[in-house]
Amino acid sequence: MRKYALCIGLVIAVATHAQNTFSLTSTTVGGQATDEQVFNGFGCSGKNISPQLSWRNAPEGTKSFAITMYDPDAPTGSGWWHWVAFDIPAGTSGIPAGSGTPGMPGMPAGAVQSMTDFGQPGYGGPCPPPGHGPHQYIVTVYALKTDKLGLDAKAGAPMVGFNLNQQMLAKASLVFYYGR
């Protein structure tokens, strides 16, 4: 009987921990990208609309969030940064579709979108080389222990990434794919 009670207690503890894990979801991506998310340029003709994102269970002490989208399969030797946003206020628990797209509303006040590998700030959707196979696109939300990274929209992804890793309390990611 004692082993049975211990087992039930362990199951409850694991289930409670899983429910409290920092997590990221999206109603617009997961699995395969659609024409909505695909870049418009570089030979692609998508709508370049950033995905809707929701996160929950940020760790105690979270003072801001950041979002990145990275393609490790890009044939550059160093991958490709598609989206870099930071200084998102701690009270934020998600962003609507299109909020990262240049010229569209939806990013919280004070948030900064900095330089991507497309050479501009804001979301730049998938657009892998034709025939290169499906690429994976990793969207990550970081819970940070600082309210401001001290960087601006001209900051490159490597500098932002360095600062994110120095200030990170937790991160949550989702992956989607696209090939042409």
C-alpha positions as CSV (number, residue, x, y, z in Angstrom):
1,M,0.0,0.0,0.0
2,R,2.9,2.4,0.8
3,K,4.5,1.8,-2.6
4,Y,1.1,2.5,-4.3
5,A,0.7,5.8,-2.4
6,L,4.3,6.9,-3.2
7,C,3.6,6.1,-6.9
8,I,0.4,8.2,-7.0
9,G,2.2,11.0,-5.2
10,L,5.0,10.9,-7.8
11,V,2.5,10.9,-10.7
12,I,0.7,13.9,-9.2
13,A,4.0,15.8,-8.7
14,V,5.1,15.1,-12.3
15,A,1.7,16.2,-13.7
16,T,1.7,19.4,-11.6
17,H,5.3,20.1,-12.7
18,A,4.3,19.6,-16.4
19,Q,1.4,22.0,-16.0
20,N,3.7,24.7,-14.6
21,T,6.3,24.4,-17.3
22,F,7.1,27.5,-19.3
23,S,5.5,26.7,-22.7
24,L,4.9,28.2,-26.1
25,T,2.0,27.5,-28.4
26,S,0.6,29.0,-31.7
27,T,-2.7,28.8,-33.5
28,T,-1.0,29.6,-36.8
29,V,2.2,27.5,-37.0
30,G,3.2,24.0,-36.0
31,G,4.0,21.3,-38.5
32,Q,4.3,23.1,-41.9
33,A,4.4,26.8,-42.7
34,T,1.6,28.1,-44.9
35,D,1.7,30.8,-47.5
36,E,0.7,33.2,-44.7
37,Q,4.1,32.9,-43.0
38,V,6.4,32.6,-46.1
39,F,8.6,35.5,-47.0
40,N,7.8,37.8,-49.9
41,G,11.1,38.3,-51.7
42,F,14.2,36.3,-52.5
43,G,12.1,34.4,-55.0
44,C,9.3,33.6,-52.6
45,S,5.8,35.1,-52.9
46,G,4.3,34.5,-49.4
47,K,2.4,37.0,-47.3
48,N,5.2,37.3,-44.7
49,I,2.8,37.4,-41.7
50,S,4.5,36.6,-38.4
51,P,2.8,33.8,-36.4
52,Q,0.5,34.2,-33.5
53,L,2.3,33.1,-30.3
54,S,1.0,32.4,-26.8
55,W,3.2,31.5,-23.7
56,R,2.4,30.6,-20.2
57,N,3.9,29.7,-16.8
58,A,6.8,32.1,-17.0
59,P,9.2,31.6,-14.1
60,E,9.1,33.8,-11.0
61,G,11.3,36.9,-11.5
62,T,10.5,37.3,-15.2
63,K,10.9,41.0,-16.1
64,S,10.6,40.8,-19.9
65,F,10.4,38.4,-22.9
66,A,12.2,38.0,-26.2
67,I,11.3,36.1,-29.4
68,T,13.6,34.7,-32.0
69,M,13.1,32.6,-35.1
70,Y,16.1,30.7,-36.5
71,D,16.7,28.4,-39.4
72,P,19.7,26.1,-38.6
73,D,19.4,24.4,-42.1
74,A,20.2,27.5,-44.1
75,P,23.2,26.9,-46.3
76,T,25.3,29.8,-44.8
77,G,27.5,27.9,-42.4
78,S,25.8,29.8,-39.5
79,G,22.1,29.4,-40.1
80,W,19.6,32.3,-40.7
81,W,18.0,34.6,-38.2
82,H,14.4,35.4,-39.4
83,W,13.1,37.3,-36.4
84,V,14.6,39.0,-33.3
85,A,12.3,40.8,-30.8
86,F,13.1,41.8,-27.2
87,D,12.1,44.1,-24.4
88,I,8.6,42.7,-24.5
89,P,7.0,43.7,-21.2
90,A,6.6,41.0,-18.5
91,G,2.8,41.3,-18.4
92,T,2.6,40.0,-22.0
93,S,1.5,36.4,-22.6
94,G,1.3,36.4,-26.4
95,I,1.2,38.4,-29.6
96,P,-1.3,38.3,-32.5
97,A,-0.4,37.1,-36.0
98,G,1.2,39.8,-38.0
99,S,2.5,41.7,-35.0
100,G,6.2,41.1,-36.0
101,T,5.6,41.9,-39.6
102,P,7.1,45.3,-40.5
103,G,4.4,47.9,-40.8
104,M,1.8,45.9,-39.0
105,P,0.4,46.6,-35.5
106,G,0.4,44.3,-32.5
107,M,3.8,44.4,-30.8
108,P,3.5,45.6,-27.2
109,A,4.6,49.1,-26.4
110,G,8.4,49.3,-25.7
111,A,9.2,46.1,-27.6
112,V,12.2,46.3,-30.0
113,Q,12.5,44.3,-33.2
114,S,16.1,44.2,-34.4
115,M,18.1,43.2,-37.4
116,T,17.5,39.8,-39.1
117,D,19.7,38.2,-41.7
118,F,17.4,39.8,-44.3
119,G,19.1,43.1,-43.3
120,Q,16.1,44.7,-41.8
121,P,14.2,44.5,-38.4
122,G,11.0,42.6,-38.0
123,Y,9.8,39.2,-39.0
124,G,11.1,37.7,-42.3
125,G,9.4,34.4,-43.1
126,P,10.7,31.1,-44.5
127,C,12.3,31.2,-48.0
128,P,14.8,28.4,-48.3
129,P,16.6,27.8,-51.6
130,P,14.6,25.7,-54.1
131,G,15.4,22.0,-54.0
132,H,17.2,22.3,-50.7
133,G,14.6,20.2,-48.9
134,P,12.5,21.2,-45.9
135,H,14.1,23.6,-43.4
136,Q,13.2,23.7,-39.7
137,Y,12.2,27.1,-38.2
138,I,12.7,27.3,-34.5
139,V,10.6,29.9,-32.8
140,T,11.8,30.6,-29.2
141,V,10.4,32.8,-26.4
142,Y,12.8,33.7,-23.7
143,A,11.8,34.7,-20.1
144,L,14.4,37.2,-19.0
145,K,15.6,38.5,-15.6
146,T,15.9,42.1,-16.9
147,D,13.3,44.5,-18.3
148,K,15.6,45.9,-21.0
149,L,18.5,44.4,-22.8
150,G,20.1,47.8,-23.5
151,L,20.1,47.2,-27.3
152,D,18.3,48.9,-30.1
153,A,16.8,48.0,-33.5
154,K,20.3,48.1,-35.1
155,A,21.6,45.2,-32.9
156,G,22.5,42.1,-34.9
157,A,21.1,38.6,-33.9
158,P,24.5,37.4,-32.5
159,M,24.7,40.3,-30.1
160,V,21.1,39.9,-29.1
161,G,21.6,36.2,-28.6
162,F,24.6,36.7,-26.4
163,N,22.5,39.1,-24.2
164,L,19.5,36.7,-24.1
165,N,21.7,33.9,-22.9
166,Q,23.1,36.1,-20.2
167,Q,19.7,37.2,-18.9
168,M,17.6,34.0,-19.5
169,L,15.5,32.4,-16.8
170,A,13.8,30.0,-19.1
171,K,13.0,29.4,-22.8
172,A,10.3,27.6,-24.7
173,S,10.3,26.7,-28.4
174,L,8.2,25.3,-31.2
175,V,9.3,24.1,-34.6
176,F,7.7,24.2,-38.0
177,Y,9.0,23.3,-41.5
178,Y,9.0,24.7,-45.0
179,G,10.7,23.7,-48.2
180,R,10.3,24.6,-51.9
